[in-house]
Amino acid sequence: MIPGSTTKLTEATLESADIMYPKTDLIFVTGSTSISSFIPSFGAGFSGILFVVPTDGNVATTTTGNVGVAVTMLQDKVTTLVYSKKNTKWYTHALS
């Protein structure tokens, strides 16, 4: 939540695919296909945040598209992605 304001997230469930087209702030991802790109619904001229929760198992990202760093998103854990309009890439928070 952003301090001082009420944040209302929109949610959807999507099947994992090489290229994902999320239209909401929070997506629950089914399946196990690696993801190379998330196409931002707000257009490439803006920055934004996307929350991803894999539900069927871990899901990996690759850097062959617009994902800045390859990570493994853990089942039932939120991965936060931030889109940089400057670099046209999604970056994740630090994972250990």
Disulfide bonds with the S-S distance in Angstrom:
none
